[in-house]
Amino acid sequence: MPVVTVSEKLVRVLEAFAPGKDLEAKLANVTREGLEFQLGRCNEALSGFEVKYGMTFTEFVEAWQADEIPRRRSHEVERDFMEWEARHLEQTDLRGAVRELGRFESES
């Protein structure tokens, strides 16, 4: 297991404000909360695209491949597609990290 050096200042803040029985649990809780916050922002961005295009990302990809997206070669639509795809991948990664952290917390 790696050894991490944490400043006294950070330890004081974690001890005062982070939930958890010990420093490791506090760090896990703060990390989980940060991941969940990022996931929430990612979900908001994804919802924006779903509202804009009236479909999920998977449906959009299928419609794109079937040449059913109006103006699909426009700068706006291509940019949206790239950002939507990036957010979709980010969501998958964040969900995986939250699950992995949950397994770590249940082992502790």
The first five atom37 places (N, CA, C, CB, O) and aatype in JSON, in Angstrom:
{
  "aatype": [12, 14, 19, 19, 16, 19, 15, 6, 11, 10, 19, 1, 19, 10, 6, 0, 13, 0, 14, 7, 11, 3, 10, 6, 0, 11, 10, 0, 2, 19, 16, 1, 6, 7, 10, 6, 13, 5, 10, 7, 1, 4, 2, 6, 0, 10, 15, 7, 13, 6, 19, 11, 18, 7, 12, 16, 13, 16, 6, 13, 19, 6, 0, 17, 5, 0, 3, 6, 9, 14, 1, 1, 1, 15, 8, 6, 19, 6, 1, 3, 13, 12, 6, 17, 6, 0, 1, 8, 10, 6, 5, 16, 3, 10, 1, 7, 0, 19, 1, 6, 10, 7, 1, 13, 6, 15, 6, 15],
  "atom_mask": [
    [1, 1, 1, 1, 1],
    [1, 1, 1, 1, 1],
    [1, 1, 1, 1, 1],
    [1, 1, 1, 1, 1],
    [1, 1, 1, 1, 1],
    [1, 1, 1, 1, 1],
    [1, 1, 1, 1, 1],
    [1, 1, 1, 1, 1],
    [1, 1, 1, 1, 1],
    [1, 1, 1, 1, 1],
    [1, 1, 1, 1, 1],
    [1, 1, 1, 1, 1],
    [1, 1, 1, 1, 1],
    [1, 1, 1, 1, 1],
    [1, 1, 1, 1, 1],
    [1, 1, 1, 1, 1],
    [1, 1, 1, 1, 1],
    [1, 1, 1, 1, 1],
    [1, 1, 1, 1, 1],
    [1, 1, 1, 0, 1],
    [1, 1, 1, 1, 1],
    [1, 1, 1, 1, 1],
    [1, 1, 1, 1, 1],
    [1, 1, 1, 1, 1],
    [1, 1, 1, 1, 1],
    [1, 1, 1, 1, 1],
    [1, 1, 1, 1, 1],
    [1, 1, 1, 1, 1],
    [1, 1, 1, 1, 1],
    [1, 1, 1, 1, 1],
    [1, 1, 1, 1, 1],
    [1, 1, 1, 1, 1],
    [1, 1, 1, 1, 1],
    [1, 1, 1, 0, 1],
    [1, 1, 1, 1, 1],
    [1, 1, 1, 1, 1],
    [1, 1, 1, 1, 1],
    [1, 1, 1, 1, 1],
    [1, 1, 1, 1, 1],
    [1, 1, 1, 0, 1],
    [1, 1, 1, 1, 1],
    [1, 1, 1, 1, 1],
    [1, 1, 1, 1, 1],
    [1, 1, 1, 1, 1],
    [1, 1, 1, 1, 1],
    [1, 1, 1, 1, 1],
    [1, 1, 1, 1, 1],
    [1, 1, 1, 0, 1],
    [1, 1, 1, 1, 1],
    [1, 1, 1, 1, 1],
    [1, 1, 1, 1, 1],
    [1, 1, 1, 1, 1],
    [1, 1, 1, 1, 1],
    [1, 1, 1, 0, 1],
    [1, 1, 1, 1, 1],
    [1, 1, 1, 1, 1],
    [1, 1, 1, 1, 1],
    [1, 1, 1, 1, 1],
    [1, 1, 1, 1, 1],
    [1, 1, 1, 1, 1],
    [1, 1, 1, 1, 1],
    [1, 1, 1, 1, 1],
    [1, 1, 1, 1, 1],
    [1, 1, 1, 1, 1],
    [1, 1, 1, 1, 1],
    [1, 1, 1, 1, 1],
    [1, 1, 1, 1, 1],
    [1, 1, 1, 1, 1],
    [1, 1, 1, 1, 1],
    [1, 1, 1, 1, 1],
    [1, 1, 1, 1, 1],
    [1, 1, 1, 1, 1],
    [1, 1, 1, 1, 1],
    [1, 1, 1, 1, 1],
    [1, 1, 1, 1, 1],
    [1, 1, 1, 1, 1],
    [1, 1, 1, 1, 1],
    [1, 1, 1, 1, 1],
    [1, 1, 1, 1, 1],
    [1, 1, 1, 1, 1],
    [1, 1, 1, 1, 1],
    [1, 1, 1, 1, 1],
    [1, 1, 1, 1, 1],
    [1, 1, 1, 1, 1],
    [1, 1, 1, 1, 1],
    [1, 1, 1, 1, 1],
    [1, 1, 1, 1, 1],
    [1, 1, 1, 1, 1],
    [1, 1, 1, 1, 1],
    [1, 1, 1, 1, 1],
    [1, 1, 1, 1, 1],
    [1, 1, 1, 1, 1],
    [1, 1, 1, 1, 1],
    [1, 1, 1, 1, 1],
    [1, 1, 1, 1, 1],
    [1, 1, 1, 0, 1],
    [1, 1, 1, 1, 1],
    [1, 1, 1, 1, 1],
    [1, 1, 1, 1, 1],
    [1, 1, 1, 1, 1],
    [1, 1, 1, 1, 1],
    [1, 1, 1, 0, 1],
    [1, 1, 1, 1, 1],
    [1, 1, 1, 1, 1],
    [1, 1, 1, 1, 1],
    [1, 1, 1, 1, 1],
    [1, 1, 1, 1, 1],
    [1, 1, 1, 1, 1]
  ],
  "atom_positions": [
    [[0.85, -1.18, 0.0], [0.0, 0.0, 0.0], [0.89, 1.24, 0.0], [-0.97, 0.0, 1.23], [1.86, 1.31, 0.77]],
    [[0.58, 2.22, -0.86], [1.4, 3.43, -0.9], [1.29, 4.24, 0.39], [0.99, 4.3, -2.09], [0.26, 4.23, 1.07]],
    [[2.36, 4.92, 0.7], [2.37, 5.82, 1.85], [2.26, 7.24, 1.3], [3.67, 5.63, 2.73], [2.97, 7.61, 0.37]],
    [[1.36, 8.02, 1.89], [1.12, 9.37, 1.43], [1.39, 10.32, 2.58], [-0.33, 9.54, 0.9], [0.99, 10.08, 3.72]],
    [[2.09, 11.41, 2.27], [2.33, 12.43, 3.28], [1.28, 13.52, 3.1], [3.78, 13.01, 3.17], [1.07, 14.02, 1.99]],
    [[0.63, 13.87, 4.19], [-0.42, 14.88, 4.17], [-0.02, 15.97, 5.16], [-1.83, 14.28, 4.54], [0.44, 15.69, 6.27]],
    [[-0.19, 17.21, 4.74], [0.21, 18.31, 5.61], [-0.66, 18.34, 6.87], [0.12, 19.65, 4.85], [-1.8, 17.88, 6.87]],
    [[-0.1, 18.89, 7.92], [-0.85, 19.04, 9.17], [-2.09, 19.9, 8.98], [0.04, 19.66, 10.26], [-3.14, 19.62, 9.56]],
    [[-1.97, 20.92, 8.17], [-3.1, 21.81, 7.88], [-4.26, 21.02, 7.27], [-2.67, 22.96, 6.93], [-5.41, 21.17, 7.68]],
    [[-3.94, 20.17, 6.28], [-4.98, 19.36, 5.65], [-5.58, 18.36, 6.64], [-4.42, 18.62, 4.42], [-6.79, 18.14, 6.65]],
    [[-4.74, 17.77, 7.45], [-5.23, 16.83, 8.46], [-6.2, 17.53, 9.41], [-4.05, 16.21, 9.25], [-7.25, 16.98, 9.75]],
    [[-5.87, 18.73, 9.85], [-6.75, 19.49, 10.76], [-8.1, 19.76, 10.1], [-6.09, 20.82, 11.17], [-9.15, 19.63, 10.73]],
    [[-8.07, 20.15, 8.84], [-9.33, 20.43, 8.13], [-10.15, 19.15, 7.98], [-9.05, 21.06, 6.74], [-11.36, 19.15, 8.22]],
    [[-9.5, 18.08, 7.59], [-10.22, 16.8, 7.43], [-10.8, 16.34, 8.77], [-9.28, 15.72, 6.87], [-11.95, 15.91, 8.83]],
    [[-10.01, 16.44, 9.82], [-10.5, 16.03, 11.14], [-11.68, 16.88, 11.59], [-9.39, 16.11, 12.17], [-12.59, 16.39, 12.25]],
    [[-11.67, 18.15, 11.24], [-12.73, 19.05, 11.68], [-14.0, 18.92, 10.84], [-12.24, 20.48, 11.63], [-15.1, 19.07, 11.38]],
    [[-13.87, 18.65, 9.54], [-15.04, 18.77, 8.68], [-15.44, 17.53, 7.9], [-14.81, 19.85, 7.74], [-16.58, 17.45, 7.44]],
    [[-14.56, 16.59, 7.72], [-14.88, 15.42, 6.91], [-15.48, 14.31, 7.77], [-13.64, 14.91, 6.18], [-14.96, 14.03, 8.85]],
    [[-16.55, 13.68, 7.3], [-17.11, 12.56, 8.05], [-16.19, 11.34, 7.95], [-18.52, 12.21, 7.53], [-15.5, 11.15, 6.94]],
    [[-16.19, 10.53, 8.99], [-15.4, 9.3, 8.98], [-14.74, 9.06, 10.32], [0.0, 0.0, 0.0], [-14.49, 9.99, 11.09]],
    [[-14.47, 7.79, 10.58], [-13.93, 7.41, 11.89], [-12.43, 7.64, 12.01], [-14.23, 5.97, 12.17], [-11.91, 7.82, 13.11]],
    [[-11.72, 7.63, 10.87], [-10.28, 7.87, 10.89], [-9.89, 8.63, 9.62], [-9.49, 6.53, 11.01], [-10.74, 8.9, 8.77]],
    [[-8.64, 8.96, 9.49], [-8.18, 9.78, 8.37], [-8.44, 9.08, 7.03], [-6.68, 10.08, 8.51], [-8.85, 9.74, 6.06]],
    [[-8.23, 7.81, 6.96], [-8.47, 7.08, 5.71], [-9.94, 7.13, 5.32], [-8.01, 5.62, 5.83], [-10.27, 7.36, 4.15]],
    [[-10.82, 6.92, 6.28], [-12.26, 7.0, 6.0], [-12.66, 8.41, 5.61], [-13.07, 6.55, 7.22], [-13.49, 8.59, 4.72]],
    [[-12.07, 9.41, 6.25], [-12.37, 10.8, 5.9], [-11.94, 11.1, 4.47], [-11.66, 11.76, 6.88], [-12.68, 11.73, 3.71]],
    [[-10.75, 10.66, 4.09], [-10.27, 10.87, 2.73], [-11.16, 10.14, 1.72], [-8.82, 10.39, 2.59], [-11.45, 10.67, 0.65]],
    [[-11.58, 8.93, 2.05], [-12.48, 8.18, 1.16], [-13.8, 8.93, 1.0], [-12.73, 6.75, 1.71], [-14.32, 9.02, -0.11]],
    [[-14.34, 9.45, 2.1], [-15.61, 10.18, 2.02], [-15.48, 11.45, 1.18], [-16.1, 10.53, 3.42], [-16.35, 11.74, 0.36]],
    [[-14.41, 12.2, 1.4], [-14.2, 13.42, 0.62], [-14.02, 13.08, -0.85], [-12.97, 14.2, 1.15], [-14.55, 13.78, -1.72]],
    [[-13.29, 12.03, -1.15], [-13.09, 11.61, -2.53], [-14.41, 11.19, -3.16], [-12.07, 10.46, -2.59], [-14.7, 11.59, -4.29]],
    [[-15.2, 10.39, -2.46], [-16.5, 9.96, -2.98], [-17.4, 11.15, -3.24], [-17.18, 9.0, -2.0], [-18.05, 11.22, -4.29]],
    [[-17.44, 12.09, -2.3], [-18.27, 13.29, -2.49], [-17.82, 14.09, -3.7], [-18.23, 14.17, -1.23], [-18.65, 14.61, -4.44]],
    [[-16.51, 14.19, -3.91], [-15.98, 14.89, -5.08], [-16.36, 14.2, -6.38], [0.0, 0.0, 0.0], [-16.75, 14.84, -7.35]],
    [[-16.25, 12.88, -6.39], [-16.63, 12.11, -7.57], [-18.12, 12.25, -7.85], [-16.26, 10.62, -7.39], [-18.53, 12.4, -9.0]],
    [[-18.94, 12.19, -6.8], [-20.38, 12.33, -6.98], [-20.75, 13.72, -7.48], [-21.11, 12.03, -5.66], [-21.69, 13.86, -8.27]],
    [[-20.03, 14.74, -7.03], [-20.26, 16.1, -7.52], [-19.93, 16.19, -9.01], [-19.41, 17.12, -6.71], [-20.7, 16.74, -9.79]],
    [[-18.78, 15.63, -9.39], [-18.39, 15.63, -10.8], [-19.41, 14.84, -11.64], [-16.98, 15.02, -10.97], [-19.75, 15.25, -12.75]],
    [[-19.88, 13.72, -11.1], [-20.87, 12.91, -11.81], [-22.17, 13.7, -11.99], [-21.14, 11.6, -11.05], [-22.8, 13.61, -13.04]],
    [[-22.56, 14.46, -10.99], [-23.76, 15.28, -11.1], [-23.63, 16.32, -12.21], [0.0, 0.0, 0.0], [-24.55, 16.52, -12.99]],
    [[-22.48, 16.97, -12.27], [-22.24, 17.97, -13.33], [-22.22, 17.31, -14.7], [-20.92, 18.72, -13.09], [-22.72, 17.86, -15.68]],
    [[-21.65, 16.14, -14.77], [-21.6, 15.39, -16.02], [-23.03, 15.01, -16.45], [-20.71, 14.12, -15.87], [-23.39, 15.15, -17.62]],
    [[-23.83, 14.53, -15.5], [-25.21, 14.16, -15.8], [-26.02, 15.36, -16.29], [-25.88, 13.55, -14.57], [-26.85, 15.22, -17.19]],
    [[-25.78, 16.52, -15.71], [-26.47, 17.74, -16.15], [-26.12, 18.05, -17.6], [-26.1, 18.94, -15.25], [-27.0, 18.39, -18.4]],
    [[-24.84, 17.94, -17.95], [-24.42, 18.2, -19.33], [-25.05, 17.19, -20.28], [-22.87, 18.14, -19.44], [-25.51, 17.56, -21.36]],
    [[-25.08, 15.93, -19.88], [-25.69, 14.89, -20.72], [-27.18, 15.16, -20.91], [-25.48, 13.5, -20.11], [-27.71, 15.0, -22.01]],
    [[-27.84, 15.56, -19.84], [-29.28, 15.87, -19.94], [-29.52, 17.02, -20.9], [-29.85, 16.22, -18.55], [-30.51, 17.02, -21.63]],
    [[-28.64, 17.99, -20.91], [-28.76, 19.11, -21.83], [-28.75, 18.65, -23.29], [0.0, 0.0, 0.0], [-29.55, 19.12, -24.1]],
    [[-27.84, 17.74, -23.6], [-27.8, 17.2, -24.97], [-29.05, 16.37, -25.28], [-26.53, 16.35, -25.18], [-29.59, 16.44, -26.38]],
    [[-29.49, 15.58, -24.3], [-30.68, 14.76, -24.51], [-31.91, 15.62, -24.77], [-30.93, 13.86, -23.3], [-32.75, 15.28, -25.61]],
    [[-32.02, 16.73, -24.07], [-33.14, 17.65, -24.29], [-32.98, 18.31, -25.66], [-33.2, 18.74, -23.15], [-33.95, 18.39, -26.43]],
    [[-31.79, 18.77, -25.97], [-31.55, 19.47, -27.23], [-31.88, 18.6, -28.44], [-30.1, 19.93, -27.31], [-32.48, 19.08, -29.4]],
    [[-31.49, 17.33, -28.38], [-31.68, 16.45, -29.53], [-32.86, 15.49, -29.38], [-30.42, 15.66, -29.77], [-33.2, 14.77, -30.33]],
    [[-33.48, 15.46, -28.21], [-34.66, 14.62, -28.0], [-34.38, 13.13, -28.01], [0.0, 0.0, 0.0], [-35.24, 12.33, -28.37]],
    [[-33.17, 12.75, -27.6], [-32.81, 11.33, -27.58], [-31.6, 11.11, -26.68], [-32.51, 10.82, -29.03], [-30.9, 12.05, -26.3]],
    [[-31.37, 9.85, -26.35], [-30.19, 9.49, -25.57], [-28.96, 9.51, -26.48], [-30.37, 8.09, -24.91], [-29.08, 9.61, -27.7]],
    [[-27.78, 9.4, -25.87], [-26.55, 9.37, -26.66], [-26.54, 8.16, -27.58], [-25.32, 9.36, -25.74], [-26.17, 8.28, -28.75]],
    [[-26.94, 7.01, -27.08], [-26.96, 5.79, -27.89], [-27.89, 5.96, -29.09], [-27.39, 4.58, -27.04], [-27.55, 5.56, -30.2]],
    [[-29.05, 6.54, -28.86], [-29.98, 6.79, -29.96], [-29.4, 7.79, -30.96], [-31.33, 7.31, -29.41], [-29.59, 7.65, -32.16]],
    [[-28.69, 8.79, -30.44], [-28.06, 9.78, -31.31], [-27.02, 9.12, -32.21], [-27.4, 10.9, -30.47], [-26.98, 9.39, -33.41]],
    [[-26.19, 8.25, -31.63], [-25.16, 7.56, -32.41], [-25.82, 6.72, -33.51], [-24.29, 6.66, -31.5], [-25.37, 6.73, -34.66]],
    [[-26.88, 6.01, -33.16], [-27.58, 5.19, -34.16], [-28.16, 6.07, -35.26], [-28.69, 4.37, -33.49], [-28.07, 5.72, -36.44]],
    [[-28.76, 7.2, -34.89], [-29.33, 8.12, -35.88], [-28.22, 8.74, -36.73], [-30.16, 9.23, -35.17], [-28.4, 8.95, -37.93]],
    [[-27.07, 9.03, -36.11], [-25.93, 9.6, -36.84], [-25.46, 8.6, -37.91], [-24.76, 9.95, -35.86], [-25.25, 8.96, -39.06]],
    [[-25.31, 7.35, -37.49], [-24.83, 6.33, -38.42], [-25.83, 6.07, -39.55], [-24.54, 5.03, -37.67], [-25.43, 5.68, -40.64]],
    [[-27.11, 6.28, -39.28], [-28.15, 6.1, -40.3], [-28.37, 7.38, -41.11], [-29.47, 5.65, -39.64], [-29.29, 7.45, -41.93]],
    [[-27.54, 8.4, -40.88], [-27.64, 9.69, -41.56], [-29.0, 10.35, -41.35], [-27.37, 9.52, -43.07], [-29.59, 10.93, -42.26]],
    [[-29.51, 10.24, -40.09], [-30.82, 10.79, -39.76], [-30.74, 12.06, -38.91], [-31.63, 9.76, -39.04], [-31.77, 12.57, -38.48]],
    [[-29.54, 12.56, -38.66], [-29.38, 13.78, -37.87], [-29.33, 14.96, -38.83], [-28.08, 13.72, -36.99], [-28.44, 15.04, -39.67]],
    [[-30.29, 15.89, -38.7], [-30.27, 17.07, -39.57], [-28.98, 17.89, -39.33], [-31.52, 17.95, -39.32], [-28.53, 18.04, -38.19]],
    [[-28.42, 18.41, -40.41], [-27.22, 19.25, -40.34], [-26.06, 18.54, -39.62], [-27.55, 20.56, -39.63], [-25.27, 19.19, -38.94]],
    [[-25.96, 17.26, -39.78], [-24.97, 16.49, -39.0], [-23.54, 16.91, -39.29], [-25.13, 15.02, -39.29], [-22.67, 16.67, -38.45]],
    [[-23.26, 17.5, -40.41], [-21.9, 17.95, -40.73], [-21.67, 19.41, -40.36], [-21.62, 17.74, -42.21], [-20.62, 19.97, -40.69]],
    [[-22.63, 20.04, -39.7], [-22.42, 21.42, -39.26], [-21.46, 21.44, -38.08], [-23.76, 22.09, -38.89], [-21.33, 20.46, -37.35]],
    [[-20.8, 22.57, -37.93], [-19.85, 22.71, -36.82], [-20.55, 22.46, -35.47], [-19.22, 24.12, -36.83], [-20.01, 21.75, -34.63]],
    [[-21.73, 23.03, -35.28], [-22.44, 22.9, -34.01], [-22.77, 21.44, -33.69], [-23.72, 23.72, -34.03], [-22.53, 20.98, -32.57]],
    [[-23.3, 20.72, -34.66], [-23.71, 19.33, -34.41], [-22.49, 18.44, -34.19], [-24.55, 18.79, -35.59], [-22.49, 17.6, -33.3]],
    [[-21.46, 18.62, -35.0], [-20.25, 17.82, -34.8], [-19.59, 18.11, -33.46], [-19.25, 18.07, -35.94], [-19.13, 17.19, -32.78]],
    [[-19.55, 19.39, -33.07], [-18.99, 19.76, -31.77], [-19.8, 19.13, -30.65], [-18.94, 21.29, -31.6], [-19.25, 18.57, -29.7]],
    [[-21.15, 19.22, -30.76], [-22.01, 18.6, -29.75], [-21.77, 17.1, -29.66], [-23.48, 18.88, -30.08], [-21.71, 16.55, -28.56]],
    [[-21.63, 16.45, -30.8], [-21.39, 15.01, -30.82], [-20.1, 14.68, -30.07], [-21.32, 14.49, -32.28], [-20.07, 13.77, -29.24]],
    [[-19.03, 15.42, -30.36], [-17.75, 15.15, -29.69], [-17.84, 15.39, -28.19], [-16.64, 16.01, -30.3], [-17.33, 14.6, -27.4]],
    [[-18.48, 16.49, -27.81], [-18.59, 16.78, -26.38], [-19.52, 15.78, -25.69], [-19.11, 18.22, -26.16], [-19.25, 15.34, -24.57]],
    [[-20.61, 15.44, -26.35], [-21.56, 14.47, -25.8], [-20.87, 13.12, -25.58], [-22.78, 14.32, -26.73], [-21.04, 12.48, -24.55]],
    [[-20.1, 12.7, -26.58], [-19.37, 11.44, -26.46], [-18.37, 11.49, -25.3], [-18.64, 11.12, -27.78], [-18.25, 10.54, -24.53]],
    [[-17.65, 12.61, -25.19], [-16.67, 12.75, -24.11], [-17.37, 12.7, -22.75], [-15.89, 14.08, -24.25], [-16.89, 12.04, -21.82]],
    [[-18.49, 13.38, -22.62], [-19.25, 13.35, -21.36], [-19.79, 11.97, -21.07], [-20.39, 14.37, -21.39], [-19.83, 11.54, -19.92]],
    [[-20.21, 11.26, -22.1], [-20.73, 9.9, -21.93], [-19.61, 8.99, -21.39], [-21.28, 9.34, -23.28], [-19.84, 8.19, -20.47]],
    [[-18.42, 9.11, -21.95], [-17.28, 8.33, -21.47], [-16.88, 8.74, -20.06], [-16.08, 8.48, -22.43], [-16.54, 7.9, -19.23]],
    [[-16.91, 10.05, -19.8], [-16.6, 10.55, -18.45], [-17.59, 9.98, -17.43], [-16.63, 12.09, -18.43], [-17.19, 9.56, -16.35]],
    [[-18.87, 9.96, -17.79], [-19.89, 9.4, -16.89], [-19.59, 7.94, -16.56], [-21.29, 9.53, -17.53], [-19.68, 7.52, -15.41]],
    [[-19.22, 7.17, -17.58], [-18.88, 5.76, -17.38], [-17.69, 5.63, -16.43], [-18.57, 5.07, -18.73], [-17.71, 4.81, -15.51]],
    [[-16.66, 6.43, -16.65], [-15.47, 6.39, -15.79], [-15.79, 6.8, -14.36], [-14.37, 7.31, -16.36], [-15.34, 6.16, -13.41]],
    [[-16.58, 7.87, -14.2], [-16.92, 8.34, -12.86], [-17.77, 7.31, -12.12], [-17.66, 9.67, -12.93], [-17.55, 7.06, -10.93]],
    [[-18.73, 6.72, -12.8], [-19.55, 5.68, -12.16], [-18.68, 4.52, -11.7], [-20.64, 5.17, -13.13], [-18.87, 3.98, -10.61]],
    [[-17.72, 4.13, -12.53], [-16.8, 3.05, -12.16], [-15.97, 3.42, -10.94], [0.0, 0.0, 0.0], [-15.76, 2.59, -10.06]],
    [[-15.49, 4.65, -10.9], [-14.69, 5.1, -9.76], [-15.52, 5.12, -8.48], [-14.1, 6.49, -10.03], [-15.03, 4.74, -7.41]],
    [[-16.77, 5.57, -8.57], [-17.65, 5.59, -7.39], [-17.91, 4.16, -6.91], [-19.01, 6.3, -7.72], [-17.88, 3.89, -5.71]],
    [[-18.15, 3.25, -7.85], [-18.36, 1.83, -7.47], [-17.12, 1.26, -6.81], [-18.74, 0.98, -8.72], [-17.21, 0.58, -5.78]],
    [[-15.96, 1.52, -7.4], [-14.7, 1.01, -6.84], [-14.47, 1.57, -5.44], [-13.52, 1.36, -7.75], [-14.06, 0.83, -4.54]],
    [[-14.72, 2.83, -5.26], [-14.55, 3.44, -3.95], [-15.54, 2.85, -2.96], [-14.74, 4.97, -4.04], [-15.21, 2.66, -1.79]],
    [[-16.75, 2.55, -3.41], [-17.75, 1.92, -2.55], [-17.28, 0.56, -2.07], [0.0, 0.0, 0.0], [-17.49, 0.19, -0.91]],
    [[-16.64, -0.19, -2.96], [-16.09, -1.51, -2.57], [-14.98, -1.33, -1.55], [-15.54, -2.28, -3.82], [-14.89, -2.09, -0.59]],
    [[-14.13, -0.32, -1.75], [-13.06, -0.03, -0.81], [-13.64, 0.31, 0.57], [-12.17, 1.13, -1.33], [-13.17, -0.19, 1.59]],
    [[-14.67, 1.15, 0.58], [-15.27, 1.57, 1.84], [-15.93, 0.39, 2.56], [-16.3, 2.67, 1.61], [-15.91, 0.33, 3.79]],
    [[-16.52, -0.54, 1.81], [-17.17, -1.67, 2.46], [-16.14, -2.66, 3.0], [-18.12, -2.37, 1.49], [-16.44, -3.43, 3.91]],
    [[-14.92, -2.66, 2.43], [-13.86, -3.53, 2.93], [-13.22, -2.99, 4.19], [-12.8, -3.74, 1.86], [-12.66, -3.74, 4.99]],
    [[-13.3, -1.68, 4.38], [-12.63, -1.03, 5.52], [-13.36, -1.28, 6.8], [-12.5, 0.46, 5.3], [-12.94, -0.81, 7.86]]
  ]
}
